[in-house]
């Protein structure tokens, strides 16, 4: 079971990101939505949840807490695929640079 502080911290991080990105979000009932946050923490861990929220705000124009909680697995998979793609592109750039230098 996730710590109560962590559950509320996940929700508050979402709200904080909304303020930073200057987007309006629907009001979140933190008392009922803490269980959705707990499910995310149980599935991915606290640090990964923070990273997923940051990624979500990076890729969307209209963030929604409910969408995030119901589709967190899609976001995790998308984030991993993007990281793998960046790494593969980095390696290919290095190989191309080395090939051009020879």
C-alpha positions in Angstrom: 0.0 0.0 0.0 1.4 3.4 -1.0 2.0 6.0 1.6 -0.8 8.6 2.0 1.7 11.4 1.5 2.8 9.9 -1.8 -0.8 9.5 -3.1 -1.5 13.2 -2.4 1.9 14.2 -3.7 1.2 12.6 -7.1 -2.1 14.5 -7.4 -0.4 17.7 -6.3 2.4 17.2 -8.8 -0.3 17.0 -11.5 -1.8 20.2 -10.3 1.6 21.9 -10.1 2.5 20.9 -13.7 -0.9 22.3 -14.8 0.0 25.6 -13.2 3.5 25.6 -14.8 2.2 24.9 -18.2 -0.6 27.5 -17.6 -3.4 25.1 -18.6 -6.7 24.8 -16.8 -7.8 21.4 -15.5 -11.0 20.1 -14.1 -11.2 20.1 -10.3 -9.8 17.0 -8.8 -11.3 15.6 -5.6 -8.1 14.5 -3.9 -9.9 12.3 -1.4 -11.5 10.1 -4.0 -8.7 10.3 -6.5 -6.1 9.3 -4.0 -7.0 5.7 -4.8 -6.2 6.2 -8.5 -2.9 7.6 -7.5 -2.3 4.7 -5.3 -2.9 2.3 -8.1 -0.4 4.1 -10.3 2.2 4.0 -7.5 1.6 0.3 -6.9 2.0 -0.4 -10.6 5.0 1.8 -11.5 6.5 3.3 -8.3 6.5 6.8 -7.1 9.4 8.1 -9.2 8.1 6.6 -12.4 4.6 8.2 -11.7 6.3 11.6 -11.5 8.1 11.0 -14.7 4.9 9.8 -16.4 3.1 13.0 -15.3 5.9 15.1 -16.6 5.9 13.2 -19.9 2.1 13.5 -20.2 2.3 17.3 -19.9 5.0 17.4 -22.5 2.9 15.5 -25.1 -0.6 16.8 -24.5 -2.3 20.2 -24.8 -5.3 19.3 -22.7 -4.3 17.3 -19.7 -7.0 15.4 -17.8 -6.4 13.5 -14.5 -9.0 10.8 -15.3 -7.5 10.2 -18.7 -4.0 9.9 -17.1 -5.1 7.4 -14.5 -7.0 5.2 -17.0 -4.3 5.3 -19.7 -1.2 5.3 -17.6 0.1 2.1 -19.1 -0.1 3.6 -22.6 1.9 6.6 -21.4 4.5 4.4 -19.8 4.9 2.3 -23.0 5.0 5.5 -25.1 7.7 7.0 -22.9 9.8 3.9 -23.0 9.5 3.7 -26.8 10.5 7.4 -27.1 13.6 6.8 -24.9 14.6 3.7 -26.9 14.2 5.7 -30.1 16.4 8.5 -28.8 19.1 6.1 -27.8 19.0 4.3 -31.1 19.2 7.6 -33.0 22.2 8.7 -30.8 24.0 5.4 -31.6 23.3 5.8 -35.3 24.5 9.4 -35.3 27.8 8.3 -33.7 28.2 5.5 -36.3 27.5 8.0 -39.1 29.9 10.5 -37.7 32.6 7.8 -37.4 31.9 6.6 -41.0 32.2 10.2 -42.4 35.4 10.8 -40.5 37.0 7.7 -42.1 
